[in-house]
Amino acid sequence: AVVGHLNDQSPRKALALSFNGWTGSGKNFVSKIVAEHIFKRGMESGFVHQIIATHDFPHQSRVEFYKRQLRDLVAESVSKCPRSLFIFDEMDKMPTGLIDVLKPYLDHYPDVEKIDYRKSIFIFLSNTGGHLINDAVLEHWKEGKKRKDLKIKEMDDVINFGEFNNEGGFWHSSLIEKNLIDYFIPFLPLERSHIKMCAKAELKRKQHPVTEQILNKIADELLYFPDHMKVFSQSGCKKISSKVDYIMG
């Protein structure tokens, strides 16, 4: 989706991706990879904007002020760089109604007040639907199927239902109603093998030795669900860095 959009010199609309899944499942990580592949300075680029709901827009009562703020940010960035990237973190905690202000920029208009937004990219990160995704993956696992064999089609209904019906950023949003989100991407819960891969990367980054014994010790520090089977990590890779420090300290 990203490559196709970047290669298109006159896309019909801005690219809008929704990353959905449990905490620590890699939504921010993948956003960072996208930013690094588009801009030399990655997340440090002046044209990559990470908006964190609880930090930037904490109060529902100030939603009208936030709308003006967000409108100005998007217009100013895209007027300087048509390929601007906007990452909205914690969409589930976004004041209700705020995100509707983006509708004209995500629609098929050639320009809005003389600015063409169709080359820009919007990524929305949300925990909404995370428990539904986890339940679907667990059911799949109980049927004896592997996590990696899940097809995107099987998850589509799960995510759309979660996004639309949970209160929060996208709740009854015109972006959903008008089908302006191009792709809903499910981030699945991580198994122990993935946790060990995260641990391995973190050990290397901190220049510690990597052995199977150390990896298992770190993996043992995390909590897994469901209780009686302990298949998936409750916090994904979120706590790996502190667990590495604890084990290697």
C-alpha positions in Angstrom: 0.0 0.0 0.0 2.8 2.5 1.0 5.0 1.7 -2.0 2.1 1.9 -4.4 1.0 5.2 -3.0 4.6 6.7 -3.1 5.1 5.5 -6.7 1.8 7.1 -7.9 2.5 10.6 -9.0 -1.2 11.6 -8.8 -2.9 9.4 -6.2 -6.7 9.7 -6.1 -6.7 10.3 -2.3 -4.4 10.4 0.7 -3.4 7.0 2.0 -5.1 6.2 5.4 -4.0 3.1 7.4 -5.4 2.0 10.7 -3.1 -0.2 12.8 -5.1 -2.1 15.4 -4.0 -4.4 18.2 -3.0 -5.0 21.7 -0.3 -3.0 23.5 3.2 -3.9 22.5 2.3 -5.7 19.3 4.4 -3.5 17.1 2.1 -0.6 15.9 4.6 2.2 16.8 7.5 0.0 15.6 6.0 -0.4 12.1 5.1 3.3 11.9 8.7 4.1 12.6 9.9 1.8 9.9 7.5 3.5 7.4 8.8 6.9 8.4 12.4 5.8 8.1 11.8 4.5 4.5 10.2 7.7 3.3 12.3 10.3 5.1 16.1 10.3 5.5 15.7 11.6 9.1 12.8 9.2 9.8 10.8 10.2 12.9 13.1 13.3 13.3 11.9 14.7 10.0 10.0 18.0 10.1 7.4 16.4 7.9 6.7 13.4 10.1 4.2 14.3 12.8 3.4 12.0 15.7 0.3 13.1 17.5 -0.3 11.4 20.9 -3.9 11.7 22.0 -3.4 11.8 25.8 -0.5 14.3 25.4 -1.7 16.6 22.6 -5.5 16.4 22.9 -6.3 15.4 26.5 -9.6 17.1 27.1 -12.9 16.4 25.4 -14.2 19.8 26.5 -11.6 21.6 24.3 -12.4 19.6 21.1 -13.3 22.7 19.0 -9.9 24.3 19.8 -8.1 21.0 19.0 -9.9 20.9 15.6 -8.5 24.3 14.6 -5.0 23.2 15.9 -5.1 19.9 13.9 -6.4 21.6 10.8 -3.6 24.1 10.9 -0.9 21.5 11.6 -2.0 19.3 8.6 -2.4 22.3 6.2 0.9 23.9 7.1 2.9 20.6 6.8 1.3 19.5 3.5 1.7 22.9 1.9 5.5 22.6 2.5 5.7 18.9 1.7 2.9 17.0 -0.1 4.3 13.7 1.1 3.9 14.6 4.8 3.3 11.7 7.2 0.9 11.9 10.2 0.9 9.3 12.9 -2.0 9.4 15.3 -1.2 7.3 18.4 -3.8 6.2 21.0 -6.7 6.8 18.7 -9.0 5.0 21.2 -8.3 7.9 23.6 -8.8 10.7 21.0 -11.7 13.1 21.9 -14.8 12.0 20.1 -15.5 14.0 17.0 -12.0 15.5 16.7 -10.8 13.1 13.9 -13.8 14.1 11.7 -11.9 17.3 10.9 -9.6 15.2 8.7 -12.4 14.1 6.4 -11.7 16.7 3.6 -8.0 15.8 3.6 -8.7 12.0 3.3 -11.4 12.3 0.6 -11.0 12.3 -3.2 -10.9 16.1 -3.6 -8.2 17.5 -6.0 -7.5 20.2 -3.4 -8.9 21.8 -0.2 -8.4 25.6 -0.1 -5.8 25.3 -2.9 -3.7 22.6 -1.1 -3.6 19.1 -2.6 -3.6 16.5 0.2 -3.7 13.4 -1.9 0.1 12.5 -1.7 0.1 12.5 2.1 -0.1 9.5 4.4 -2.1 9.1 7.7 -1.5 6.3 10.1 -3.9 5.7 13.0 -2.8 3.5 15.9 -5.4 2.0 18.2 -5.8 -0.6 20.9 -9.5 -0.7 19.9 -10.5 -4.1 18.7 -7.4 -5.5 20.4 -9.3 -7.9 22.6 -11.5 -9.0 19.6 -8.3 -9.6 17.6 -6.8 -11.6 20.5 -10.0 -13.7 20.9 -10.1 -14.5 17.1 -6.4 -15.5 17.2 -6.9 -17.6 20.3 -9.9 -19.4 18.7 -7.8 -20.0 15.6 -5.0 -21.4 17.8 -7.5 -23.7 19.7 -8.5 -25.2 16.4 -4.9 -26.3 16.0 -4.0 -23.7 13.3 -0.9 -21.6 13.4 -1.0 -17.8 14.0 1.0 -17.1 10.9 -1.7 -18.9 8.7 -4.4 -16.3 9.6 -5.6 -14.5 6.5 -6.3 -10.7 6.5 -9.9 -11.4 5.3 -10.7 -13.4 8.5 -9.7 -10.3 10.6 -11.4 -7.6 8.5 -14.9 -8.0 10.1 -13.4 -8.2 13.6 -11.5 -4.9 13.3 -14.3 -3.0 11.5 -16.7 -4.0 14.2 -14.2 -3.0 16.9 -13.3 0.4 15.4 -16.8 1.5 14.7 -18.6 0.4 17.9 -16.1 1.3 20.7 -16.3 4.8 22.1 -13.1 6.8 21.4 -11.4 8.4 18.4 -13.1 6.7 15.6 -16.5 6.3 17.3 -19.1 6.8 14.7 -16.6 8.8 12.7 -17.3 10.0 9.2 -13.9 8.5 8.2 -15.4 5.1 8.9 -18.8 5.8 7.5 -17.4 7.2 4.2 -14.9 4.3 3.9 -12.0 6.7 3.9 -9.7 4.3 5.8 -8.0 2.4 3.1 -6.6 -0.5 5.1 -7.3 -1.9 8.6 -4.2 -3.8 9.6 -4.5 -6.2 12.5 -1.5 -6.6 14.8 -1.8 -10.0 16.4 -0.8 -10.9 19.9 2.8 -12.1 20.2 3.8 -15.7 21.2 6.8 -16.6 23.3 8.9 -17.2 20.2 8.3 -13.5 19.2 9.2 -12.3 22.7 12.5 -14.1 22.5 13.2 -12.4 19.1 12.5 -9.0 20.7 14.7 -9.9 23.6 17.5 -11.0 21.3 17.4 -7.6 19.4 17.4 -5.7 22.7 20.4 -7.8 24.1 22.3 -7.0 20.9 21.4 -3.3 21.1 22.7 -3.1 24.6 25.8 -5.2 23.7 25.0 -8.1 26.0 25.7 -11.8 25.2 22.9 -13.7 23.6 22.2 -17.3 24.8 19.1 -19.5 24.8 19.2 -19.5 28.6 19.2 -15.7 28.8 16.4 -15.5 26.2 14.3 -18.0 28.2 14.9 -16.1 31.5 13.7 -12.9 29.9 10.7 -14.6 28.3 9.8 -16.1 31.7 9.6 -12.7 33.3 6.5 -11.7 31.2 2.8 -12.6 31.8 1.0 -14.7 29.2 -2.7 -15.4 28.5 -5.0 -17.4 28.7 -4.0 -18.3 32.2 -4.2 -22.1 31.9 -2.3 -22.2 28.5 0.0 -19.1 28.5 0.2 -18.8 24.8 0.3 -15.0 24.1 2.2 -12.2 25.8 -0.1 -9.8 27.8 2.2 -6.8 27.1 3.7 -7.8 23.8 7.3 -6.5 23.5 6.6 -3.4 25.7 8.5 -4.5 28.8 11.4 -6.2 27.1 13.9 -3.4 27.6 13.4 -3.2 31.4 13.4 -7.0 31.7 16.8 -7.2 29.9 18.2 -4.6 32.4 16.8 -6.6 35.3 18.2 -10.0 34.1 21.5 -8.6 33.0 21.9 -6.1 35.8 
